[in-house]
Amino acid sequence: MDAPRQTWIGILISLIVSVFAKPACAQSTNTSPASDSQQIVIEEIIVTATRRESTLQDTPLSVGVLSERTLEDSGALHIYDYWRMIPSLSVTDRGVAGNRFVIRGLSGGASNENDESLTAKYQDDTLLVSPQGLFTHAPSFKLVDIDRVEVLRGPQGTLFGAGSMGGAIRVITNKADISNSTQSYEALFSATAHGGTNYGLTAVLNMPLVEDRSAVRLAAYHFDDDGFIDDVGSGQNNVNRNTSTGFRLSGEVRFSDAFSMSGKIAYEDVNSDSFAFVDSVGKPSVGLNTTGDYQIALMADDFRDEKNIIFNLNLDYSTSIGDITSVTSYVESDTAMIFDMSSVMNFIFSTFHPATLDDAFTQKALMQEFRFASNSDGKFDWIAGVFYADLDFARSALIPASGINAVCGGCTGLPDGEESMLDSVTNDDRREIGVFADVSFWLTERLEANIGVRWYDLSRTATEISTGFFSNFADPLATQNSTRQFDDDGINGKGALSYHVNDDVMIYLLASQGFRAGGANELAAATNCNAPQTFDSDSLWSYEIGAKTRFLENRLTVNSAIYRTKWSDAQLLIAPACFASLAINSGGVTVDGLEIETVFVPSENWEFAANAGFTNPTLDKDIPSIAAPAGRTLAYVPDATASISGTYRFDAFANTGGFIRTDIQYIGSSFNEISDIGLVPRQELPSYSLVNFRVGLETDNWRVTLFADNIFDEQAIIHCCEANDEFTINRPRTIGARVRYSP
C-alpha cells in the first residue's frame, strides 16, 4: 500500500473511533464548555538541556521532548519506537548489529556503521560512549520507568563536549522518591505478522527508608521479542529473536537540606539469535533460494550477546550563591558475536564459502564531572565545571574459513584445515579533559544574552596487531603492528540572543560550535587500499534562528527553527572494496534545514501534535578519490520527516477513563552511501509511512491498552546493503495488549 493512502486511512480510523467514543464522554461531563476553555492549557515541560532546570518554552535552544505520558501513550520501549516523532532525528536501525543516530543531517557516511559518533547519548548525567568500530554502538537500555527524553538539536560542544556535534539524546530516569511508597507491575503480550509471539514483564518499586530523608527505587524487566525472518539455510523460522533482561537500582539520601547523595546501578543483557537482515536474492549457486520478503540464506548460525552496566554517584551541595554537583560514572559494555561471512567470500572469490567473523569487544569508561551553578534567579546566571574521561576499547576479531585454500589457491598461506582470513587485536585508549563555563545575563527586561565556552584537551592511542588475508592481500602471513598517537586541544564557543516579545513569544539567535577528535584507520586501509592510516579532527559552526510561541491562551504551541551548519574537514566513512574501515577528511559539508513542532489542545478531551523536519546535507567540494561530486547528499539522512498524533480521552464509566491514540509517521527517501566505488553500490532508500493505533482504559490502579503497531504491515528498508544485497527492515505489523497494575 502506498504511503499517502496509508496516511489518509490512518486519519480516517482516528476520526471514526473518536465519533463512537464521544457519547461516553458527553454522558459524564458536568463542566460547561465555557469553563473548560478557560482551564485548558498545555502542561508546562521542564527540561535540563542547559544543565539547569528551565521550561521548554523559555529555553533558547531547539529541544524535542517526549514526556513520560507521551512515551506511555505511544508504547515506546526503545529509541526505535520514538525517534520518528522527533524532527531532524533519524536512526539507522540494524537491530543489535549496530545503529547510527543522526541529528540535523550530520552523518558520517557509509553503510557499515562504524564511524565515530556525532550524537552524544546520555542516561541522566552519564555519557554512553559510542566507540569507533564495525558493529559497535553506544549502550542502549529499554525505556522502563522513564521521566522524559530530551533531544538537543545542534552542536552541544560547550556543555556536553566531544561527540555532540550533531546534538545529544538524554534519557532522564525517574528518581527515588523519599516521600511516597509506590509499586507497579506490567505485562505485555503481542503477535507479529510473519513471525511469532512476544511478551514482556516489568516491575517498578519505590520505598522510602527514612521518611523525607532516603529512599530506594528498583525497575526490573524482561522482554522476549520473537523474530520474523526465516533462514532457508538452516530451515529455522523467526531466527532474529531478541531478548532483553535488565534492572536499574537507584537511591537517594538527603543528609541535610543542603547536602544530598544519589546513585544508581543499571544493567542490561541483550541476546539476539541472528541479525535482522533479509535477502531477496539468496545463494542459488549453493541451492539456497529465498522466495519471500522475510527470508535470509545463512551458511552459519550467527548471534550477538551484549552486556551493559552503569555505576553512577551524584553528590549535590547547595550554598548561598550556587549549587555544587559532582557526577561520577563508570560504564562497561561487553559484546560477543558471530557473523556469517559467506556473502563476503562470494564477493571476493565468486563462491559462497562458509566463513564467520568471530568478534569480541569490551568498552570501559570512567568519567568525572564537577560543576557549580548559580541560583540567583536574577539578571545574571552562570554555570562552570570541569570534566574528565578515561575511555578504553579493546577488540579481538578472527575470521576462520576452513577449506578456503582450495577456493582461493592457498591465499591464506596457512595449512589446509587451519585457514583464517583475519586474526587481529586492537586497542583504543582515550583521555579527555574539558573546562567549561556558560553565562546568561539580561541586557534589558526582554533581551537575554548567553555565552558559552569550553577548553578541551584530547589524547588518543590506537594500537593494532593483525595478520591474515584481509590484513594484507599480498602477504597474508605478515604481522602488522602499529601504535598511533593523537593529541588535540582547543576552545569551543557559543553565543545566543533571545528576545521575549511577550510572555507567549520568544525569538532567539544561536551560533554554536562542535568538535570531534581524529583517529586511525585499520592497518589494512593502508596496505590494501593505499589509504592514509589516520584522519584529522573535524569541527563545525551552526547558525540558528528559532521561535518558541504560545497561542489561544496556551492551548497551542508552535516551536520552529531554521539553521545552517558549516562542517569543516568532515570525517566521512566509506566502505571500499578492499574490505577496510576507511575514514577520510572531506573538503567540507553544508547542512541547511528547518524543523517545526506543534501541540494543540482544543478541548479537555483532544490533544494533537504535528512535527516536521527538512534536512539537506551536501558536500561542498568534489572528492575524486571516492567518486563523490560536490552537492551530493550524505548517507542515511532522510530529506524530510513528519509525524502526526491525535489522542482522545474520555470518561468510559464510573472512575474509569479511556483514551484512543493514532500515530502517523513519514520518513522521506535517503541514500545508503556517498561513494560510487564502494563495496556496496550507492542506491536510494525509498520513503515510507507507518501508522500505529492504541485504545485503552485506566483507573487509579489499572491501565489496559490494546495496540496495533505498523497497522498496514508496511515493509520499509532501514539499512542497505551487505555484500550480497542483504538489507535491514522494520518490524512487521504487531498487535497486542499491555496491562499495568499499580496497587
C-alpha positions in Angstrom: 0.0 0.0 0.0 1.4 3.4 -0.9 2.4 5.9 1.8 -0.2 8.6 1.0 -3.1 6.1 1.1 -1.9 4.7 4.4 -1.8 8.2 5.9 -5.3 9.1 4.9 -6.7 5.7 6.1 -4.9 6.3 9.4 -6.6 9.7 9.8 -10.0 8.2 8.9 -9.6 5.5 11.6 -8.8 8.2 14.2 -11.9 10.1 13.2 -14.2 7.1 13.2 -13.2 5.8 16.6 -13.5 9.3 18.1 -17.1 9.5 16.9 -18.0 6.4 18.8 -16.1 7.5 21.9 -17.8 10.9 22.2 -21.1 9.9 23.7 -19.4 8.2 26.6 -17.5 11.4 27.3 -20.6 13.6 27.0 -22.6 11.4 29.4 -20.1 12.0 32.3 -19.0 15.6 31.7 -20.6 18.1 34.0 -18.3 21.1 33.3 -19.6 23.8 31.0 -17.8 24.4 27.7 -17.1 28.0 28.8 -15.3 26.9 31.9 -13.4 24.2 30.0 -11.9 26.7 27.6 -10.6 28.8 30.5 -8.9 25.9 32.3 -7.4 24.0 29.4 -3.7 24.7 28.9 -0.8 22.7 27.6 1.2 21.3 30.5 4.5 23.1 31.1 7.5 20.9 30.3 10.6 21.3 32.5 14.0 20.4 30.8 17.6 20.4 31.8 19.1 20.9 28.4 21.2 23.7 29.7 22.4 21.8 32.8 19.8 23.7 34.9 16.1 23.5 35.1 14.1 25.7 32.7 10.8 25.5 30.9 10.9 24.3 27.3 9.3 27.5 26.0 11.9 29.6 27.8 14.9 27.7 26.6 16.7 29.4 23.6 17.6 26.1 22.0 15.9 23.6 19.7 14.9 20.7 22.0 12.5 17.9 21.3 10.9 16.4 24.4 8.8 13.3 25.0 7.2 13.2 28.4 6.5 10.1 30.5 2.9 10.3 29.5 3.7 10.5 25.7 6.1 7.6 26.0 3.5 5.6 27.8 0.6 6.5 25.4 2.7 5.8 22.3 4.0 2.5 23.7 7.7 3.4 23.3 10.1 1.0 24.9 13.2 1.9 22.9 14.6 4.7 20.8 13.5 2.8 17.7 9.9 3.3 18.9 10.0 7.1 19.4 12.6 8.6 17.0 10.2 9.2 14.2 8.3 11.6 16.5 11.3 13.9 16.8 12.0 16.3 13.8 15.6 16.2 12.4 16.4 13.0 14.2 16.9 9.8 12.2 18.1 6.3 13.3 19.5 3.6 11.1 18.3 0.5 13.0 20.2 -2.7 12.3 18.9 -4.3 15.4 21.8 -5.5 17.6 24.1 -5.3 14.5 24.7 -1.7 15.3 23.0 1.6 14.7 23.5 5.2 13.7 21.9 8.3 15.3 21.8 11.3 13.1 20.7 14.8 14.2 20.3 17.6 11.7 21.9 15.6 8.8 25.4 15.1 10.4 26.0 11.6 9.1 29.4 10.0 8.9 29.0 8.2 5.6 29.0 4.5 4.8 26.8 1.5 5.3 28.9 -0.4 7.8 28.1 2.0 10.6 31.5 2.1 12.3 32.2 5.9 12.3 32.8 7.9 15.4 29.6 9.1 16.8 28.3 12.6 16.1 25.5 12.4 18.6 26.1 12.1 22.3 23.8 9.7 24.2 23.2 10.1 27.9 21.3 8.3 30.6 20.7 11.1 33.2 24.2 12.6 33.6 26.1 9.6 32.4 27.6 9.7 28.9 27.1 6.4 27.0 30.2 6.3 24.7 29.9 5.1 21.1 33.3 3.7 20.1 34.6 3.6 16.5 34.4 0.0 15.1 32.4 -2.3 13.0 29.1 -3.3 14.7 29.7 -1.1 17.6 27.2 1.2 19.2 26.6 3.0 22.5 24.8 1.0 25.2 21.1 1.4 24.8 18.7 0.5 27.7 15.0 -0.2 27.5 12.7 2.7 28.3 11.3 1.4 31.6 10.4 3.9 34.4 11.5 7.0 32.4 10.6 10.6 33.2 11.3 12.0 29.8 13.5 12.0 26.7 15.2 15.2 25.6 16.7 15.5 22.1 19.0 18.5 21.9 19.4 19.5 18.3 22.5 21.3 17.1 26.1 21.3 18.5 26.3 20.9 22.3 30.1 21.2 22.5 30.4 23.7 25.3 28.3 21.8 27.9 28.5 18.3 26.6 31.9 18.1 25.0 33.3 16.0 22.1 30.9 13.7 20.2 27.9 16.1 20.4 28.5 17.9 17.1 25.0 17.0 15.9 23.3 17.1 19.2 22.6 15.0 22.3 19.9 12.5 23.3 19.3 12.4 27.0 17.1 9.8 28.7 16.0 11.0 32.1 15.0 8.3 34.5 12.6 8.5 37.4 14.4 9.2 40.7 13.9 7.5 44.0 11.0 9.3 45.8 11.8 9.9 49.5 8.1 10.7 50.4 5.9 8.0 48.8 5.9 4.2 48.6 4.7 3.0 45.2 4.8 -0.1 43.1 3.6 -1.1 39.6 3.7 -4.2 37.5 3.1 -4.5 33.8 2.7 -7.4 31.4 2.9 -7.2 27.6 1.8 -9.7 25.0 1.7 -9.4 21.3 2.0 -11.2 18.0 4.0 -10.1 14.9 2.9 -10.8 11.4 5.2 -13.2 9.5 6.7 -14.1 12.9 5.8 -15.3 16.4 4.6 -14.0 19.7 6.3 -11.5 22.0 6.0 -10.8 25.7 7.4 -8.5 28.4 7.3 -8.1 32.1 8.2 -5.1 34.2 8.2 -4.2 37.9 8.8 -0.8 39.5 9.1 -0.5 43.3 9.8 2.7 45.3 10.4 2.5 49.0 11.3 5.4 51.4 13.8 4.2 54.0 13.7 7.2 56.3 10.8 9.5 55.6 11.8 12.6 53.7 15.4 11.6 54.0 16.2 8.5 52.0 14.7 6.0 49.5 15.5 3.3 47.0 13.8 2.5 43.7 14.0 -0.6 41.6 12.9 -1.0 38.0 13.3 -4.6 36.6 12.3 -6.0 33.2 12.4 -8.9 30.8 11.4 -8.7 27.1 11.3 -11.6 24.6 10.6 -10.4 21.1 10.3 -13.3 18.6 11.8 -13.0 15.2 10.1 -12.6 11.8 12.8 -13.6 9.4 13.2 -17.2 8.3 16.5 -18.8 7.4 16.4 -21.1 4.4 19.9 -22.2 5.2 19.1 -23.9 8.5 15.4 -24.3 7.9 14.6 -22.4 11.0 11.9 -19.8 11.3 11.9 -16.4 13.1 15.7 -16.6 13.6 16.1 -12.9 14.6 14.6 -13.4 18.1 15.8 -10.9 20.6 15.6 -10.9 24.5 16.5 -8.1 26.9 16.8 -8.6 30.7 17.7 -5.7 32.9 17.3 -3.7 36.1 18.0 -0.2 37.5 18.5 0.2 41.2 18.7 3.8 42.3 18.7 5.6 45.7 18.9 9.0 47.4 20.0 10.1 50.8 19.4 13.7 52.0 21.9 14.3 54.8 20.5 17.9 55.3 18.6 20.5 53.4 21.8 21.5 51.6 23.6 18.1 51.0 22.3 15.0 49.2 23.7 11.9 47.6 22.1 9.8 44.8 23.3 6.9 42.8 22.3 4.0 40.6 23.3 0.7 39.1 21.8 -0.1 35.7 22.4 -3.4 34.0 21.0 -5.0 30.8 21.8 -8.3 29.0 20.7 -8.3 25.3 20.8 -11.6 23.3 20.0 -12.0 19.7 19.8 -15.3 17.8 20.6 -13.6 14.5 20.8 -10.3 12.8 17.8 -8.6 11.3 18.8 -8.9 7.6 16.6 -10.1 4.8 17.9 -11.3 1.4 15.8 -11.0 -1.8 18.5 -12.9 -3.8 19.6 -15.8 -1.7 22.5 -18.1 -2.6 21.2 -20.1 -5.6 24.6 -21.3 -6.6 24.7 -23.4 -3.4 21.0 -24.3 -3.5 19.7 -21.7 -1.0 16.9 -19.8 -2.7 14.8 -17.1 -0.9 11.3 -16.8 -2.2 9.7 -14.5 0.3 10.0 -10.9 1.7 11.1 -12.1 5.1 13.8 -14.6 4.4 17.6 -14.9 4.7 20.0 -17.6 3.4 22.7 -18.2 6.1 25.6 -20.6 6.0 26.4 -20.2 9.7 24.5 -19.6 12.9 25.2 -16.0 13.9 24.3 -14.3 17.1 25.2 -11.3 19.3 25.3 -11.2 23.1 25.8 -7.8 24.8 26.0 -6.9 28.5 26.0 -3.3 29.6 26.4 -1.9 33.1 26.4 1.7 34.6 27.5 2.7 38.0 26.7 6.3 38.9 27.1 8.5 42.0 26.0 12.1 42.3 26.8 14.5 45.2 24.9 17.8 45.4 25.6 20.6 47.9 23.7 23.9 47.9 25.4 27.1 49.1 24.0 30.7 49.4 25.4 31.6 45.9 25.0 28.3 44.0 24.8 24.6 43.8 27.9 22.3 43.6 27.4 19.0 41.8 29.8 16.0 41.4 28.9 13.3 38.9 31.0 10.1 38.9 30.2 7.4 36.3 31.6 4.1 35.2 30.2 2.3 32.1 31.2 -1.1 30.8 30.0 -2.9 27.8 31.0 -6.5 26.8 29.9 -8.0 23.5 30.5 -11.4 21.8 29.2 -12.1 18.4 29.4 -14.4 15.3 28.5 -13.0 11.9 28.1 -15.1 8.7 30.8 -14.0 6.2 29.8 -16.4 3.3 28.5 -13.4 1.2 31.8 -11.6 1.6 33.6 -14.8 0.4 31.4 -14.8 -2.7 32.1 -11.1 -3.4 35.9 -11.9 -3.4 36.1 -15.4 -4.8 32.8 -15.8 -6.6 31.6 -18.7 -4.4 29.6 -18.8 -1.2 32.2 -20.5 1.1 31.4 -20.9 4.8 33.2 -18.4 7.0 32.4 -16.4 10.1 33.5 -13.3 11.9 34.1 -14.3 15.5 34.2 -11.0 17.3 34.5 -9.8 20.9 35.0 -6.3 22.2 34.9 -4.6 25.6 34.4 -0.9 26.3 35.2 0.7 29.7 34.7 4.4 30.5 35.4 6.2 33.8 34.1 9.8 33.9 34.1 12.5 36.5 32.4 16.0 36.3 32.3 18.8 38.8 30.1 21.8 38.1 29.0 24.9 40.0 25.7 26.6 39.0 24.4 29.9 40.4 21.0 30.0 42.0 20.4 33.7 42.0 17.4 33.7 39.6 18.3 37.3 38.8 19.7 39.1 35.8 23.0 37.1 35.9 23.1 33.3 35.9 26.2 31.1 35.3 27.4 27.6 35.4 31.1 26.4 35.3 32.7 23.0 35.6 35.4 20.5 34.7 35.1 17.1 33.0 37.5 14.2 32.8 37.0 10.9 30.9 39.3 7.8 30.6 38.0 5.5 27.9 39.3 2.1 26.8 38.1 0.0 23.9 39.6 -3.5 23.2 38.7 -5.8 20.4 39.7 -9.2 19.1 38.5 -10.5 15.7 39.0 -13.8 14.0 37.6 -15.0 10.6 38.1 -18.8 10.4 37.4 -20.2 6.9 38.3 -23.9 6.8 38.8 -25.2 3.3 39.1 -21.7 1.6 42.6 -22.6 0.3 41.1 -24.9 -2.2 38.9 -22.0 -3.5 41.5 -19.2 -3.4 44.6 -21.1 -4.4 46.2 -21.1 -0.9 45.6 -17.4 -0.4 45.8 -17.7 3.4 49.3 -19.1 3.5 48.1 -21.4 6.3 47.9 -25.2 6.2 44.6 -26.7 4.9 42.0 -27.1 7.6 43.6 -24.3 9.7 42.8 -21.4 7.4 42.0 -18.0 8.7 41.2 -14.8 6.8 42.0 -12.4 9.7 43.4 -12.5 13.2 43.5 -9.1 14.8 43.7 -7.4 18.2 43.0 -3.7 18.6 43.0 -1.2 21.5 41.8 2.4 21.5 42.6 4.3 24.7 41.3 7.9 25.0 41.5 10.6 27.6 39.5 13.8 27.5 39.7 16.9 29.8 37.3 19.8 29.5 36.8 23.0 31.4 33.6 24.9 30.6 31.6 27.9 31.5 28.2 29.2 30.4 26.8 32.6 31.4 23.4 34.2 30.8 22.5 37.8 31.5 19.7 40.1 30.8 20.6 43.2 28.7 17.1 44.6 29.1 13.8 43.3 30.6 13.1 41.4 27.4 16.6 40.7 25.8 18.8 38.0 27.2 22.3 37.1 26.1 24.1 33.8 26.6 27.8 33.0 26.1 29.4 29.6 26.5 33.0 28.4 26.2 34.8 25.1 26.6 38.5 24.3 26.6 39.3 20.7 25.7 42.4 18.5 25.6 42.2 15.2 23.9 44.7 12.3 23.9 44.2 9.1 22.0 46.4 6.0 21.5 45.4 3.4 19.0 47.3 0.0 18.7 46.6 -2.8 16.3 48.2 -6.2 15.6 46.8 -8.1 12.7 47.6 -10.9 10.3 45.7 -12.7 7.5 44.4 -12.2 4.0 42.1 -9.3 5.0 45.0 -7.7 6.8 47.4 -7.9 3.8 46.3 -9.3 0.5 49.9 -9.6 -0.8 51.4 -11.2 2.2 48.8 -12.8 4.5 51.3 -14.3 6.9 52.9 -10.9 7.6 52.2 -9.4 11.0 51.2 -5.8 11.0 51.9 -4.0 14.2 51.2 -0.3 14.8 50.8 2.3 17.6 49.4 5.7 16.7 49.1 8.7 19.0 46.8 11.6 18.6 46.7 14.8 20.6 44.4 17.8 20.2 43.3 20.8 22.2 41.3 23.9 21.5 38.4 26.1 22.5 34.8 25.7 21.6 32.3 28.5 21.9 28.6 29.5 21.5 26.6 32.7 21.7 22.9 33.3 21.8 20.4 36.2 22.0 16.8 35.7 23.0 14.1 38.3 22.8 10.9 37.9 24.7 8.3 39.7 22.7 5.8 39.0 25.4 5.0 36.1 27.8 4.0 33.9 24.9 6.5 34.7 22.2 10.3 34.3 22.3 12.7 34.6 19.4 16.3 33.6 19.5 19.5 33.6 17.5 22.2 31.0 18.2 25.7 30.3 16.9 27.4 27.2 18.4 30.5 25.2 17.7 31.2 21.4 17.8 34.3 19.3 17.5 35.4 15.7 17.3 38.8 14.1 17.7 40.8 12.5 14.8 41.6 8.8 14.7 43.1 5.8 13.0 42.0 3.7 10.1 42.6 0.0 10.1 46.1 -1.0 9.1 44.5 -2.8 6.1 43.4 0.6 4.8 47.0 1.5 4.1 48.1 -2.0 3.0 45.2 -3.0 0.8 43.6 0.3 -0.1 46.7 2.6 -0.3 44.8 5.0 2.0 46.0 7.2 4.9 46.5 5.4 8.2 45.0 8.3 10.1 42.4 11.1 9.8 42.3 14.5 11.4 39.8 16.0 13.8 36.8 17.9 12.4 34.7 20.8 13.6 31.7 22.9 12.7 29.7 26.0 13.3 26.0 26.0 13.3 23.8 29.2 12.9 20.2 29.0 14.0 17.1 31.3 14.2 14.3 29.9 16.2 11.0 30.9 17.8 9.0 29.5 20.8 5.4 30.6 20.7 2.1 30.1 22.5 -1.4 30.9 21.2 -5.0 30.6 22.1 -4.4 31.1 25.9 -1.7 28.4 25.9 -3.7 25.8 24.1 -1.5 25.9 21.0 2.3 25.9 20.9 4.4 26.3 17.8 8.2 26.0 18.0 10.3 26.3 14.9 13.9 26.7 13.9 15.8 27.3 10.7 19.6 26.6 10.6 22.7 26.3 8.5 25.7 24.2 9.6 29.2 24.6 8.1 31.2 21.4 8.8 34.9 21.7 8.2 37.2 18.7 7.4 34.2 16.4 7.9 35.2 12.8 8.7 33.4 10.7 6.2 33.4 6.9 6.3 33.4 4.8 3.2 33.2 1.0 2.7 35.7 0.4 -0.1 36.0 -2.9 -2.0 39.4 -3.6 -0.2 37.4 -4.5 2.9 38.8 -2.0 5.4 37.3 0.6 7.7 38.3 3.8 6.0 37.6 7.4 7.1 38.7 10.5 5.2 38.6 14.2 5.7 36.4 15.9 3.1 36.6 19.4 1.8 33.6 20.4 3.9 29.8 19.8 4.2 27.0 22.4 4.4 23.7 21.4 6.0 20.5 23.5 5.6 17.4 22.6 7.5 14.1 23.5 9.0 12.1 22.0 11.8 8.7 22.7 13.4 6.8 21.2 16.3 3.2 22.0 17.3 0.9 20.9 20.1 -2.8 21.8 20.0 -5.3 21.1 22.8 -8.7 22.3 21.6 -10.6 20.8 24.5 -10.0 18.7 27.6 -10.6 15.6 25.5 -8.4 16.2 22.5 -4.7 16.6 22.0 -2.9 16.8 18.7 0.8 17.0 17.9 2.4 17.6 14.5 6.1 17.8 13.7 8.2 18.1 10.6 11.8 18.4 9.7 13.6 19.1 6.4 17.3 18.5 6.0 19.7 18.9 3.1 23.4 18.0 3.9 25.6 18.3 0.8 29.3 18.1 0.0 31.0 21.4 -0.6 33.6 20.0 -2.9 34.3 17.0 -5.2 36.1 14.1 -3.5 37.7 12.4 -6.6 39.3 9.6 -4.6 35.8 8.1 -3.8 33.9 9.5 -6.9 31.7 11.7 -4.8 30.8 15.0 -6.5 30.1 18.3 -4.9 26.4 18.7 -4.0 26.0 15.0 -3.2 23.8 14.3 -0.2 25.2 12.5 2.8 24.2 8.9 3.6 21.2 7.9 5.7 19.7 11.4 6.0 16.0 11.5 5.1 15.2 14.6 3.1 12.0 15.0 5.2 10.4 13.6 8.3 7.0 14.2 9.6 4.6 12.9 12.3 1.1 13.5 13.4 -0.6 12.1 16.5 -4.1 12.5 17.9 -5.2 11.5 21.4 -8.8 11.5 22.6 -9.5 11.0 26.3 -13.0 10.2 27.6 -14.9 9.0 30.6 -15.8 5.4 29.9 -17.8 4.7 33.1 -17.5 5.3 36.8 -14.0 6.0 37.9 -12.6 4.8 34.6 -11.1 6.9 31.9 -10.4 5.9 28.3 -8.1 7.0 25.5 -7.7 6.5 21.8 -4.4 7.4 20.1 -3.3 7.3 16.5 0.3 8.0 15.3 1.2 8.6 11.7 4.9 8.8 10.8 6.5 9.6 7.5 10.2 9.1 6.7 11.5 10.6 3.4 13.9 9.0 1.0 17.7 8.8 1.6 20.8 7.2 0.2 23.0 4.5 1.7 26.4 5.8 0.5 28.2 8.9 -0.6 30.7 7.0 -2.8 30.1 5.4 -6.2 33.0 3.0 -5.9 32.5 1.3 -2.5 31.9 -2.3 -1.6 28.1 -1.5 -1.6 26.6 0.3 -4.6 25.1 3.7 -3.9 21.3 3.5 -4.1 18.2 5.3 -2.9 16.2 4.0 0.0 12.5 4.8 -0.6 10.3 6.8 1.6 7.8 5.1 3.8 4.9 5.7 6.3 3.9 3.9 9.4 0.6 4.0 11.3 0.2 3.0 14.9 -3.1 2.7 16.8 -3.9 2.4 20.5 -7.0 2.2 22.7 -7.1 1.8 26.4 -8.9 2.1 29.8 -7.4 3.3 33.0 -8.3 3.6 36.7 -6.3 4.6 39.7 -4.9 1.1 39.9 -5.2 -0.4 36.4 -4.3 0.5 32.9 -5.2 -1.8 29.9 -4.1 -0.9 26.4 -4.8 -2.7 23.1 -2.4 -1.7 20.3 -1.6 -2.3 16.7 1.9 -1.0 15.5 2.6 -0.7 11.8 -1.1 -1.5 11.3 -0.8 -1.7 7.5 2.2 -4.0 7.6 4.5 -1.7 5.7 7.9 -3.1 4.9 10.5 -0.3 5.0 14.1 -0.6 4.1 16.0 0.8 7.0 19.6 -0.1 6.0 21.2 -1.3 2.8 23.2 -3.3 1.9 25.6 -6.0 2.9 27.8 -7.9 0.4 25.0 -10.0 -1.0 22.4 -7.2 -1.1 21.1 -8.2 2.4 19.2 -5.3 3.9 17.5 -4.4 7.2 13.8 -3.9 7.6 11.4 -2.7 10.2 9.2 -4.9 12.4 6.0 -6.0 10.6 2.5 -5.4 12.0 2.4 -6.2 15.7 -0.9 -6.5 17.6 -1.1 -6.9 21.3 -2.1 -5.8 24.8 -0.4 -4.2 27.8 -1.8 -4.5 31.3 -0.4 -2.5 34.2 -1.4 -2.8 37.9 -0.4 -0.2 40.5 -1.7 -1.2 43.9 
